[in-house]
Amino acid sequence: MWKDAVADAIVPQMSDNCSLSQRSPTSATLSWSAATPAGFYTYKIYNYETDDVIASTDTHSADVTGLVGGASYTFTVTVFNGDIEGNSVTCSGVTGEWDITVILISYVYCVEHFESDEF
């Protein structure tokens, strides 16, 4: 019983190691280092501008969707041990405007010339 009370009172801490990696023009993955000391923690991801919780996880990454290409985004990740709030780290980045290049291979020339024996 006493051991559980001590574990519940631990305030987890995170390093400033946090990154934002784009997955598509409208989504990205946030990744961060595990909190210390080692334990089972919950991480809440907030929109830095609005302070709205946009995700909650017990892993060291989260996917964020609904982004706009070419925009700058900042998120805050806060670690929790039950109701005890640890520190926060900030992840920021700019989502790229992904170029989709369509390559059309023209076979019309080949077909026309093949049929006319010019190929």
C-alpha positions as CSV (number, residue, x, y, z in Angstrom):
1,M,0.0,0.0,0.0
2,W,2.7,2.5,1.0
3,K,4.7,1.6,-2.2
4,D,1.7,2.4,-4.4
5,A,1.2,5.8,-2.7
6,V,4.9,6.6,-3.4
7,A,4.7,5.6,-7.0
8,D,1.5,7.6,-7.4
9,A,3.2,10.7,-6.0
10,I,6.1,10.7,-8.6
11,V,6.1,13.8,-10.9
12,P,7.2,12.6,-14.3
13,Q,9.6,14.8,-16.3
14,M,10.2,14.9,-20.1
15,S,13.3,16.0,-22.0
16,D,12.9,18.7,-24.7
17,N,13.3,16.0,-27.4
18,C,10.2,16.4,-29.5
19,S,9.7,16.4,-33.3
20,L,7.0,16.8,-35.8
21,S,7.2,14.7,-39.0
22,Q,4.8,15.2,-41.9
23,R,2.9,12.1,-43.1
24,S,0.8,13.8,-45.7
25,P,-0.3,17.3,-46.6
26,T,-3.0,17.1,-43.9
27,S,-1.4,15.0,-41.2
28,A,1.8,14.7,-39.1
29,T,3.3,12.5,-36.4
30,L,4.5,14.0,-33.1
31,S,7.3,12.0,-31.4
32,W,9.0,12.6,-28.1
33,S,11.3,10.8,-25.6
34,A,9.8,8.8,-22.7
35,A,9.3,10.6,-19.4
36,T,11.5,9.7,-16.4
37,P,11.6,8.0,-14.1
38,A,10.4,4.9,-16.1
39,G,6.7,4.2,-15.5
40,F,3.3,4.1,-17.0
41,Y,2.3,7.6,-18.0
42,T,-0.3,9.4,-20.1
43,Y,0.7,12.0,-22.6
44,K,-1.8,14.7,-23.6
45,I,-1.2,16.7,-26.8
46,Y,-2.5,20.2,-26.9
47,N,-2.9,22.7,-29.7
48,Y,-0.5,25.4,-28.6
49,E,-2.7,28.3,-29.9
50,T,-6.0,27.2,-28.5
51,D,-4.9,25.0,-25.6
52,D,-7.4,22.3,-26.7
53,V,-6.5,18.7,-26.1
54,I,-6.3,17.0,-29.5
55,A,-5.0,13.6,-28.4
56,S,-4.2,11.5,-25.5
57,T,-1.9,8.4,-25.5
58,D,0.3,6.2,-23.4
59,T,2.9,5.8,-26.2
60,H,5.7,8.2,-27.3
61,S,4.0,9.4,-30.4
62,A,0.7,10.6,-31.8
63,D,-0.8,11.3,-35.2
64,V,-2.4,14.7,-35.8
65,T,-4.8,15.2,-38.7
66,G,-6.8,18.0,-40.2
67,L,-3.7,20.1,-41.0
68,V,-3.3,22.5,-43.9
69,G,-0.3,22.2,-46.2
70,G,2.3,25.1,-45.9
71,A,1.0,26.2,-42.5
72,S,3.1,26.4,-39.3
73,Y,1.9,24.4,-36.3
74,T,2.9,24.2,-32.7
75,F,1.8,21.5,-30.2
76,T,2.4,21.0,-26.5
77,V,2.9,17.5,-25.0
78,T,2.3,17.2,-21.3
79,V,3.0,14.1,-19.3
80,F,0.7,12.9,-16.5
81,N,1.1,10.3,-13.7
82,G,-2.6,9.8,-12.9
83,D,-3.8,13.2,-11.8
84,I,-0.2,14.5,-11.2
85,E,0.9,16.8,-14.0
86,G,4.5,16.7,-15.1
87,N,6.3,19.1,-17.3
88,S,5.5,19.9,-21.0
89,V,7.5,20.0,-24.2
90,T,6.8,21.9,-27.4
91,C,6.8,20.4,-30.8
92,S,6.6,22.7,-33.8
93,G,7.1,22.6,-37.6
94,V,5.7,23.6,-40.9
95,T,3.7,21.2,-43.0
96,G,4.9,21.1,-46.6
97,E,2.8,21.6,-49.6
98,W,3.4,18.2,-51.2
99,D,3.6,18.3,-55.0
100,I,1.9,15.5,-56.7
101,T,3.4,14.9,-60.1
102,V,1.5,12.9,-62.6
103,I,3.6,11.5,-65.4
104,L,1.7,10.5,-68.5
105,I,3.5,8.3,-70.9
106,S,2.2,8.9,-74.3
107,Y,1.7,5.8,-76.3
108,V,-0.2,7.4,-79.1
109,Y,2.9,8.1,-81.1
110,C,4.1,4.5,-80.8
111,V,0.7,3.1,-81.7
112,E,0.2,5.4,-84.7
113,H,3.6,4.7,-86.1
114,F,3.5,1.0,-85.4
115,E,0.3,0.7,-87.3
116,S,1.6,2.6,-90.3
117,D,4.9,0.6,-90.3
118,E,6.9,3.7,-89.6
119,F,8.0,2.3,-86.2
